[in-house]
Amino acid sequence: MSDVFPQWKGFERAPEGHLLDQLIDLSGSMGIAYERSVGFHKDFHTHDRPMIVMPRGSSVITVRTAGGRRATHTISPAAAFIVPSRVAHEDEAVTSIFDTLALYPSPSLLEAVAVDEGIPEAKVARLFSRPREFPRSAWLDQLTQEYVFARVLSRRESAKTVAFLERQILVEIFACGMERGRTREQPPGRPSPETVTGRAVRYIEANLFSDVDLATIAARAFASASTLLRHFRRDTGTSPHAYVKARRLEEARRLVEADRTPVGDIAMLVGYENFAAFSTAFKRRFGAPPSSFRVRSRRQGIPGGLSSPRGGRSR
């Protein structure tokens, strides 16, 4: 499979946004679309398989469905969302970073896993019959993390290992999606979106590369500055300002290791107008300057799949 993107096999159009990373492959029994982007919007389109979409990290997305069940769904990293086959939908980032895994199981794979697990066909059909959000378990999070590493980052795992992970993911999706009356889990270390800290994090992530000040963050969190500082430090162990700096540097490191974007451009993208200041902050955070990380990624052959910087409409 080519590492060059966009790979639009089975997709109607490219998204709008500044794509950072992408792997799309709908050729097997489990199709996959893994995409990271600064900003993201894909206009209404359909797929001939059901889609299971799961935001990653701090990414929050909206999925708008058309037709008889027209609705807007906001999906956090604590949840997964099913779009049935042939249901028109559009996807958009709420946070600055769109980091999302979407899976497209074939009908034969769904049937095979259901038979192996003794799940009635009618239950599976009902689960995938309408747009549906459900909470993700910690086990589903772990499985998808391992799957992304195996299929997206490493790409060296055996077909047997990948197939095993795909089946286990579907088994857990059946369990999470079919369980009624369940209280949504909040993964460890991730503040609830309905708290002061959660509202602040949501605003920061949505404006990660913009100038954000404490007063504005506090206002968006419906709290005073002192209350925000107290809650934020209690829940995250750091201040909002330090959180912003750390998140920007994390995104910078991903781009540096991808080895496709000039380091000076990366510094500007993550909010550093002074390259020396960026290099100093990067070294303080990760123990080595950006150039060292780029050389190391070349030696280790870390797959990037990234493009040159671009913005706006990529059609």
C-alpha positions in Angstrom: 0.0 0.0 0.0 1.3 3.4 -0.9 2.1 5.8 1.9 1.3 8.8 -0.3 -2.0 10.4 0.4 -4.7 11.3 -0.3 -5.8 7.7 -0.9 -9.4 8.1 -1.8 -10.3 4.5 -2.8 -14.0 4.2 -2.0 -14.4 7.8 -0.9 -16.4 10.4 -2.9 -14.3 13.5 -2.1 -11.3 14.8 -0.1 -11.9 16.7 3.1 -11.3 20.4 3.6 -8.5 21.1 6.1 -4.8 20.8 6.5 -4.2 17.1 6.5 -1.4 15.8 8.7 -1.8 12.1 8.5 -4.0 9.7 6.7 -4.5 6.0 5.9 -7.6 4.9 3.9 -8.1 1.3 2.8 -11.5 -0.2 2.1 -10.2 -3.2 0.2 -10.5 -5.8 3.0 -13.2 -7.2 5.2 -12.5 -4.3 7.7 -12.1 -1.0 6.0 -10.3 1.8 7.7 -10.0 5.6 7.5 -7.5 7.0 9.9 -7.1 10.8 9.6 -5.4 13.6 11.5 -6.0 17.2 10.4 -5.8 20.8 11.5 -9.4 21.6 10.9 -11.5 19.1 9.0 -14.8 19.1 7.1 -16.1 16.5 4.7 -19.4 17.3 3.0 -22.4 15.0 2.8 -21.5 11.6 1.4 -22.4 7.9 1.8 -20.6 4.5 2.2 -21.8 1.1 1.1 -20.8 -0.3 4.5 -21.7 0.9 8.0 -19.2 3.3 9.6 -18.1 3.1 13.2 -16.3 6.4 14.0 -14.2 6.9 17.2 -12.4 10.2 17.9 -9.0 9.8 19.5 -6.9 11.8 22.0 -8.7 15.1 22.8 -10.5 15.3 19.4 -14.2 16.1 19.4 -16.2 15.9 16.1 -19.7 16.4 14.8 -21.4 14.0 12.5 -24.6 15.3 10.7 -26.9 12.8 9.2 -29.4 13.5 6.5 -32.6 11.7 5.4 -35.4 10.7 7.7 -33.3 10.9 10.8 -31.6 14.3 10.1 -29.6 15.2 13.2 -26.3 16.6 14.5 -24.3 14.4 16.8 -21.3 15.7 18.8 -18.9 12.8 19.5 -16.2 12.9 22.2 -13.3 10.5 22.7 -15.4 8.7 25.3 -17.9 7.6 22.7 -18.3 5.8 19.4 -20.9 6.5 16.7 -22.4 4.2 14.1 -23.6 5.5 10.7 -25.5 2.8 8.8 -24.6 2.0 5.2 -25.9 4.4 2.6 -27.0 7.1 5.1 -25.7 10.5 3.9 -23.6 12.2 6.5 -21.0 15.0 6.9 -18.1 15.0 9.3 -16.5 18.1 10.9 -13.9 18.8 13.6 -15.0 20.7 16.7 -11.5 20.8 18.2 -8.6 22.2 16.2 -7.1 18.8 15.8 -9.2 16.2 14.1 -7.8 12.8 15.1 -10.3 10.0 14.2 -10.4 6.3 13.5 -13.3 5.1 11.3 -14.0 1.4 10.7 -16.0 -0.1 7.9 -16.8 -3.8 8.6 -18.2 -5.8 5.7 -21.6 -7.6 6.1 -19.8 -10.9 5.9 -17.4 -10.0 8.8 -20.2 -8.7 11.0 -22.1 -12.0 10.3 -19.1 -14.2 11.0 -18.3 -12.5 14.3 -21.9 -12.6 15.4 -22.1 -16.3 14.7 -18.9 -17.0 16.6 -20.2 -15.0 19.6 -23.7 -16.5 19.5 -25.3 -13.1 18.9 -28.7 -13.3 17.0 -28.6 -11.7 13.6 -31.6 -9.6 14.4 -29.7 -7.9 17.3 -26.7 -7.0 15.0 -29.1 -5.7 12.3 -30.8 -3.5 14.9 -27.5 -2.2 16.2 -26.6 -1.0 12.7 -30.1 0.1 11.6 -29.9 3.7 12.6 -27.3 6.4 13.6 -26.4 5.5 17.2 -23.9 6.8 19.8 -22.7 4.6 22.6 -20.0 4.8 25.3 -16.7 3.2 24.7 -15.2 0.9 27.4 -11.6 1.0 28.5 -11.1 -2.3 26.8 -12.4 -0.9 23.5 -10.0 2.0 23.9 -7.1 -0.3 24.4 -8.0 -2.5 21.5 -8.3 0.4 19.1 -4.9 1.9 20.3 -3.2 -1.5 19.5 -5.1 -1.6 16.2 -3.9 1.8 15.1 -0.4 0.9 16.0 -0.5 -2.4 14.1 -2.3 -1.1 11.0 -1.4 2.6 10.8 1.9 3.2 12.6 3.9 -0.1 12.3 2.3 -1.7 9.3 4.6 -4.7 10.0 2.1 -6.8 12.0 1.0 -10.1 10.5 -2.4 -10.3 8.7 -3.4 -12.8 11.5 -2.7 -10.3 14.2 -4.6 -7.5 12.5 -7.6 -9.9 11.8 -7.6 -10.9 15.5 -7.7 -7.3 16.7 -10.5 -6.5 14.2 -12.7 -9.3 15.5 -12.0 -8.4 19.1 -12.9 -4.8 18.4 -16.2 -5.9 16.8 -17.0 -8.1 19.8 -16.5 -5.2 22.2 -18.5 -2.9 19.9 -21.4 -5.4 20.0 -21.1 -5.4 23.8 -20.9 -1.6 24.2 -23.6 -0.8 21.6 -26.1 -3.4 22.8 -25.8 -2.7 26.5 -28.7 -0.5 27.6 -28.9 1.9 30.5 -25.1 2.1 30.9 -23.4 5.1 32.5 -20.9 6.6 30.1 -17.4 5.9 31.2 -14.9 8.8 31.4 -11.4 7.4 30.7 -8.9 8.0 33.5 -7.1 11.4 33.3 -9.7 12.9 31.0 -11.9 15.5 32.7 -15.7 15.2 32.2 -16.9 17.7 29.5 -19.5 19.0 31.9 -17.0 20.3 34.5 -15.2 23.6 34.6 -12.0 21.9 33.5 -13.8 19.9 30.8 -15.3 23.0 29.3 -11.9 24.8 29.4 -10.1 21.9 27.7 -12.8 21.7 25.0 -12.4 25.4 24.3 -8.6 25.2 24.3 -8.6 22.2 22.0 -11.0 24.0 19.6 -8.6 27.0 19.5 -5.3 25.2 20.0 -3.3 27.3 17.5 -5.0 30.6 18.2 -4.2 33.2 20.9 -6.1 32.2 24.0 -5.9 34.1 27.3 -7.0 33.1 30.8 -9.9 35.4 30.9 -11.4 34.1 27.7 -10.9 30.5 28.7 -12.5 31.2 32.1 -15.5 32.8 30.4 -16.0 29.8 28.1 -15.7 27.5 31.1 -18.4 29.6 33.0 -16.0 30.3 35.9 -13.9 33.1 37.3 -10.2 33.0 36.5 -9.3 31.9 40.1 -11.9 29.1 40.0 -10.7 27.9 36.7 -7.1 27.8 37.9 -8.0 25.9 41.0 -10.1 23.3 39.1 -7.8 23.0 36.2 -4.7 22.4 38.4 -6.6 19.9 40.6 -7.9 17.9 37.5 -4.8 18.0 35.3 -1.9 18.8 37.5 -1.0 21.9 35.5 -2.2 25.4 34.5 -4.2 26.2 31.4 -1.2 28.1 30.0 1.2 25.1 30.5 -1.4 22.8 29.1 -1.6 24.9 25.9 2.2 24.9 25.5 2.5 21.2 26.1 -0.3 20.3 23.6 1.2 22.5 20.9 4.6 20.9 21.4 3.1 17.5 21.2 1.5 18.3 17.9 4.9 19.8 16.8 6.7 16.6 17.7 4.3 14.5 15.6 4.9 16.8 12.6 8.7 16.8 13.1 8.8 13.0 13.2 6.7 12.7 10.1 9.5 14.3 8.2 7.4 16.1 5.5 7.0 19.7 6.8 9.9 22.1 7.2 10.7 22.6 10.9 10.4 26.4 10.6 6.9 26.0 9.2 6.0 23.7 12.1 7.1 26.3 14.5 4.8 28.9 12.9 1.9 26.4 12.7 2.0 25.7 16.5 2.2 29.4 17.4 6.0 30.2 17.7 7.0 33.2 15.6 10.6 32.9 16.9 12.3 29.7 15.8 14.9 29.8 18.5 12.2 30.0 21.2 10.5 27.0 19.5 13.7 25.0 19.4 14.5 25.8 23.1 10.9 24.9 24.2 11.0 21.7 22.2 14.4 20.6 23.6 13.2 21.4 27.2 10.1 19.3 26.6 11.5 16.3 24.8 15.2 16.4 25.7 16.5 17.0 22.2 16.1 19.7 19.5 13.7 19.1 16.6 16.5 18.3 14.2 17.5 15.3 16.3 14.0 13.9 16.3 13.9 14.3 12.5 17.2 12.4 12.0 16.1 9.7 14.4 12.8 9.2 12.6 14.6 8.8 9.3 16.9 6.2 10.8 14.1 4.3 12.4 11.9 4.5 9.3 8.9 5.9 11.2 6.0 6.0 8.7 4.6 9.4 8.3 2.2 9.4 5.5 2.1 13.2 5.7 1.8 15.8 3.0 3.2 19.2 2.5 1.4 22.0 4.3 -1.7 23.1 2.7 -4.9 24.6 3.7 -8.4 25.3 2.4 -10.2 23.1 0.0 -8.3 20.0 -1.1 -10.4 18.9 -4.0 
